[in-house]
Amino acid sequence: MKMPPKHTLRFDSFRLIDLLADEAVISVETSPEERGRIDAWDELKRADADRLILLRDTSPDTVTVLSSNGPQAVLLTDGARLVSLIKSDKVLIDITSLPHHIWAPVFQAHIKAGKKVRVLYVEPDGYKTHPSPASANLFDLSISFGGLSPLPGFAKLAGPADNEPALFVAFLGFEGNRAERIINQLEPPPRVIPVVGAPGFQINYPAITVACNRYFLGDFDCNADIRLAKASCPFEAFDTLASIRRDFPDHYLYIAPVGTRPHALGALQYAIVNESHCEILFDHPVRQSNRTSGRGLIHVFSFAS
């Protein structure tokens, strides 16, 4: 049996003693989901409030930072300012309930600053079923989408050269129309390499992912090109992208992280260290309330060098 990477820890519950010495925490101010309410953060606020930074979604390009120094607005493109929010060289970023446009630049800023970064993600126990389930939307996860625009800090001024071939690497999830909407904005549409989270968080999730994306897979004739990466592992997502790059060394990679958050985390890690030949494409979903139920395993990924 394949063992988890040594830089991943898994917990049934996360307690204050599971933090590293002097490790600061960055998390959401208020989570709308049960899985995003971590008791350890309340304990930390009482025990050492200076080590806890809570973020409130303010706008697409700013975040309100709540700390012991009071609230302050910070530009999400200001990496130096994001890093200055904590004094420690060790930071744990809880991405469970933070929107991608917030946790992505926070993660990037601390990685580039050479911090000892850990990322926490809590699985849900289940997802809210769509009231009118269809092939592309079995679960009721998003209300709408903000449209294709860069994540803060990940904008690219220039894409591939005119004569440079490209690939569209889509990390697929349960919303089967997302990848197709994104690729339809590329002209001409590049060859598609889909990535499915397998093994999944639950045994039937990979089959559900393929079923929800079957029109996308069929329209772009890419069933034979599906790659697999464990749904809960950012490092397998990173390695999958590295493998695709080895197989297509002259290709530019458009990466759409519209599947699991651990896959998105691995995709962003790859983009941070490979800026020259790839870019992230994201569609900014507006999440449905009560989209998940319960709390599953807690994953802590270490990005320390």
C-alpha positions as CSV (number, residue, x, y, z in Angstrom):
1,M,0.0,0.0,0.0
2,K,1.3,3.4,-0.9
3,M,2.1,5.4,2.2
4,P,1.3,9.1,2.6
5,P,4.2,11.5,1.9
6,K,6.3,12.2,4.9
7,H,5.4,15.9,4.6
8,T,1.7,15.2,5.2
9,L,0.1,14.7,8.6
10,R,-3.4,13.6,9.2
11,F,-5.6,14.2,12.3
12,D,-9.0,13.3,13.5
13,S,-9.0,16.5,15.5
14,F,-6.5,19.4,15.6
15,R,-5.5,20.8,19.0
16,L,-3.3,23.6,20.2
17,I,-0.5,21.2,21.0
18,D,-0.5,20.2,17.3
19,L,0.9,23.6,16.4
20,L,4.7,24.0,16.2
21,A,6.4,26.1,18.7
22,D,5.9,29.8,17.8
23,E,3.9,28.9,14.7
24,A,1.5,31.6,13.7
25,V,-1.9,30.8,12.2
26,I,-3.8,32.4,9.3
27,S,-7.5,31.5,9.0
28,V,-10.9,32.8,8.0
29,E,-12.7,35.1,10.4
30,T,-16.0,33.1,10.4
31,S,-16.5,29.8,8.6
32,P,-19.9,29.1,7.1
33,E,-19.2,25.4,7.2
34,E,-18.9,23.1,10.2
35,R,-15.6,21.7,9.0
36,G,-14.0,25.2,9.0
37,R,-14.6,25.8,12.8
38,I,-11.4,24.7,14.4
39,D,-11.5,24.8,18.2
40,A,-7.7,25.2,18.4
41,W,-8.0,28.7,16.9
42,D,-10.3,29.8,19.7
43,E,-7.8,28.3,22.2
44,L,-5.0,30.1,20.5
45,K,-6.9,33.4,20.6
46,R,-7.2,33.1,24.4
47,A,-3.7,31.8,25.0
48,D,-1.6,33.9,22.6
49,A,-3.7,36.2,20.4
50,D,-0.6,37.7,18.6
51,R,-0.1,34.3,16.8
52,L,-3.6,34.3,15.3
53,I,-4.5,36.3,12.1
54,L,-8.1,36.1,10.9
55,L,-9.1,37.2,7.4
56,R,-12.4,38.6,6.2
57,D,-13.2,38.6,2.5
58,T,-13.6,42.3,1.5
59,S,-13.3,42.5,-2.3
60,P,-11.6,40.7,-5.2
61,D,-8.3,42.5,-4.5
62,T,-8.3,43.3,-0.8
63,V,-8.8,41.5,2.5
64,T,-9.6,42.7,6.0
65,V,-7.0,41.5,8.5
66,L,-8.2,41.0,12.1
67,S,-5.4,40.6,14.6
68,S,-4.5,41.8,18.1
69,N,-3.6,45.2,16.4
70,G,-7.2,45.7,15.2
71,P,-8.7,45.5,11.7
72,Q,-6.7,46.7,8.6
73,A,-7.2,46.5,4.9
74,V,-4.5,44.8,2.9
75,L,-4.0,44.5,-0.9
76,L,-3.8,40.9,-1.9
77,T,-1.2,41.7,-4.5
78,D,1.1,43.2,-1.7
79,G,3.1,40.1,-0.9
80,A,5.5,42.0,1.4
81,R,2.6,43.3,3.5
82,L,1.0,39.9,3.7
83,V,4.2,38.4,5.0
84,S,4.6,41.2,7.5
85,L,1.4,40.3,9.2
86,I,3.2,37.6,11.2
87,K,6.5,37.9,13.1
88,S,7.3,34.2,13.2
89,D,9.3,32.3,10.5
90,K,6.7,29.5,10.9
91,V,3.1,29.9,9.6
92,L,0.1,27.5,9.3
93,I,-2.4,28.6,6.7
94,D,-5.9,27.2,7.1
95,I,-7.4,27.1,3.6
96,T,-10.5,25.1,4.5
97,S,-12.9,28.1,4.3
98,L,-10.9,30.9,2.7
99,P,-11.7,31.7,-0.9
100,H,-9.0,30.8,-3.4
101,H,-8.4,34.5,-4.2
102,I,-7.3,35.0,-0.6
103,W,-5.4,31.9,0.4
104,A,-3.5,31.7,-2.9
105,P,-1.7,35.0,-2.6
106,V,-1.1,34.4,1.1
107,F,0.4,31.0,0.4
108,Q,2.6,32.5,-2.4
109,A,3.8,35.4,-0.4
110,H,5.0,33.2,2.5
111,I,6.6,30.6,0.2
112,K,8.5,33.2,-1.7
113,A,9.6,34.8,1.6
114,G,11.2,31.5,2.6
115,K,8.9,30.9,5.6
116,K,8.3,27.4,7.0
117,V,4.8,27.0,5.6
118,R,2.3,24.4,6.7
119,V,-1.2,24.3,5.2
120,L,-4.3,22.8,6.9
121,Y,-7.3,21.5,5.0
122,V,-10.3,19.8,6.5
123,E,-12.4,17.4,4.4
124,P,-16.2,17.6,4.6
125,D,-18.1,14.5,5.6
126,G,-20.4,15.1,2.6
127,Y,-21.7,17.5,0.0
128,K,-25.1,19.1,-0.5
129,T,-27.1,17.3,-3.2
130,H,-28.4,19.6,-6.0
131,P,-32.3,20.0,-5.8
132,S,-32.4,19.2,-9.5
133,P,-29.3,17.0,-10.0
134,A,-28.0,16.8,-13.6
135,S,-25.0,15.1,-15.2
136,A,-22.8,18.2,-14.7
137,N,-24.1,19.1,-11.2
138,L,-24.9,16.3,-8.9
139,F,-24.0,18.5,-5.9
140,D,-25.2,22.0,-5.1
141,L,-21.8,23.8,-4.6
142,S,-21.9,27.2,-6.3
143,I,-24.4,30.0,-6.8
144,S,-22.6,31.7,-9.7
145,F,-19.1,32.5,-11.0
146,G,-17.2,35.7,-11.1
147,G,-15.7,34.9,-14.5
148,L,-12.2,34.1,-15.7
149,S,-9.6,36.4,-14.1
150,P,-6.2,35.9,-12.5
151,L,-5.8,35.1,-8.8
152,P,-4.1,38.0,-7.1
153,G,-0.4,37.7,-7.5
154,F,-0.7,35.2,-10.3
155,A,-1.4,37.4,-13.3
156,K,0.6,36.9,-16.4
157,L,1.3,39.8,-18.8
158,A,2.1,37.4,-21.7
159,G,1.0,33.9,-22.4
160,P,2.7,31.5,-24.8
161,A,4.7,32.7,-27.8
162,D,2.9,32.7,-31.1
163,N,4.6,29.5,-32.2
164,E,4.6,27.8,-28.8
165,P,2.1,24.9,-28.5
166,A,0.0,24.8,-25.4
167,L,-1.9,22.3,-23.1
168,F,-4.9,22.9,-21.0
169,V,-4.5,20.9,-17.7
170,A,-7.8,20.7,-15.9
171,F,-8.0,19.4,-12.3
172,L,-11.5,18.2,-12.4
173,G,-14.1,18.3,-9.6
174,F,-17.8,17.7,-9.3
175,E,-18.9,20.8,-11.3
176,G,-18.6,19.5,-14.8
177,N,-19.2,22.8,-16.6
178,R,-16.4,24.7,-15.1
179,A,-13.4,23.4,-17.1
180,E,-15.4,23.7,-20.4
181,R,-16.3,27.3,-19.7
182,I,-12.7,28.2,-19.0
183,I,-11.2,26.5,-22.1
184,N,-13.8,28.1,-24.3
185,Q,-12.2,31.4,-23.6
186,L,-8.9,30.2,-25.1
187,E,-8.4,30.7,-28.9
188,P,-7.6,28.3,-30.3
189,P,-8.5,25.7,-27.7
190,P,-5.4,23.7,-26.8
191,R,-5.1,20.0,-26.3
192,V,-6.6,18.9,-23.0
193,I,-5.0,16.8,-20.2
194,P,-7.6,16.1,-17.5
195,V,-6.5,15.2,-13.9
196,V,-9.0,13.2,-11.7
197,G,-8.6,12.9,-8.0
198,A,-8.1,9.2,-7.5
199,P,-8.0,7.8,-4.9
200,G,-10.8,10.2,-3.9
201,F,-11.8,11.4,-0.5
202,Q,-14.5,8.7,-0.7
203,I,-14.3,5.6,-2.8
204,N,-17.0,6.6,-5.2
205,Y,-15.8,10.2,-5.8
206,P,-13.6,9.5,-8.8
207,A,-16.4,7.9,-10.7
208,I,-18.7,10.8,-9.8
209,T,-16.1,13.2,-11.1
210,V,-15.8,11.5,-14.4
211,A,-19.6,11.2,-14.7
212,C,-20.0,14.9,-14.0
213,N,-17.4,15.9,-16.6
214,R,-18.3,13.3,-19.3
215,Y,-19.5,16.0,-21.8
216,F,-16.3,17.9,-21.3
217,L,-14.2,14.8,-21.7
218,G,-16.1,13.8,-24.8
219,D,-16.2,17.2,-26.4
220,F,-12.4,17.4,-26.2
221,D,-11.8,13.7,-26.9
222,C,-9.5,13.4,-23.9
223,N,-10.7,10.3,-22.0
224,A,-7.5,8.5,-23.0
225,D,-5.3,11.3,-21.6
226,I,-6.7,11.3,-18.0
227,R,-4.1,11.5,-15.3
228,L,-4.7,10.4,-11.7
229,A,-3.5,12.2,-8.6
230,K,-4.7,11.5,-5.0
231,A,-7.5,13.9,-4.3
232,S,-6.1,14.8,-0.9
233,C,-2.5,15.3,-1.9
234,P,-1.0,18.6,-3.3
235,F,2.3,16.9,-3.8
236,E,0.8,14.3,-6.2
237,A,-0.8,17.2,-8.1
238,F,2.6,18.9,-8.3
239,D,4.2,15.7,-9.5
240,T,1.5,15.2,-12.1
241,L,2.2,18.6,-13.6
242,A,5.9,17.9,-13.5
243,S,5.2,14.6,-15.3
244,I,3.1,16.4,-18.0
245,R,5.9,18.9,-18.5
246,R,8.4,16.1,-19.0
247,D,6.1,14.5,-21.6
248,F,5.5,17.8,-23.4
249,P,8.7,19.8,-22.7
250,D,8.0,22.5,-25.3
251,H,4.4,23.1,-24.3
252,Y,3.0,26.0,-22.3
253,L,0.6,24.9,-19.6
254,Y,-2.7,26.5,-18.9
255,I,-3.7,25.1,-15.5
256,A,-7.3,25.2,-14.3
257,P,-7.5,24.1,-10.6
258,V,-11.3,23.5,-10.4
259,G,-11.2,20.3,-8.5
260,T,-10.1,19.7,-4.9
261,R,-8.4,22.3,-2.7
262,P,-5.3,20.1,-2.2
263,H,-5.0,19.8,-6.0
264,A,-5.3,23.5,-6.3
265,L,-2.7,23.9,-3.7
266,G,-0.3,21.7,-5.6
267,A,-1.1,23.5,-8.9
268,L,-0.3,26.8,-7.3
269,Q,2.9,25.5,-5.8
270,Y,3.9,24.4,-9.3
271,A,3.0,27.7,-10.8
272,I,5.1,29.6,-8.2
273,V,8.3,27.7,-9.1
274,N,7.6,27.4,-12.8
275,E,6.4,30.9,-13.8
276,S,8.0,30.8,-17.2
277,H,6.0,28.1,-18.8
278,C,2.6,28.0,-17.1
279,E,-0.3,30.1,-15.8
280,I,-3.3,29.6,-13.6
281,L,-6.8,30.0,-15.0
282,F,-9.6,30.5,-12.4
283,D,-13.3,31.3,-12.6
284,H,-14.0,32.5,-9.0
285,P,-17.1,30.6,-7.8
286,V,-19.5,32.2,-5.4
287,R,-20.1,29.3,-3.0
288,Q,-23.5,28.0,-2.0
289,S,-24.4,28.2,1.7
290,N,-24.4,24.9,3.6
291,R,-22.6,23.3,0.7
292,T,-21.0,20.7,2.9
293,S,-21.9,18.7,6.0
294,G,-19.9,17.4,8.8
295,R,-16.1,17.1,9.2
296,G,-13.8,14.5,7.9
297,L,-10.0,14.0,8.1
298,I,-7.8,17.0,8.8
299,H,-4.7,17.2,6.5
300,V,-1.6,19.3,7.3
301,F,0.8,19.7,4.5
302,S,4.4,20.9,5.1
303,F,6.2,23.0,2.5
304,A,9.3,23.5,4.5
305,S,12.5,23.2,2.5
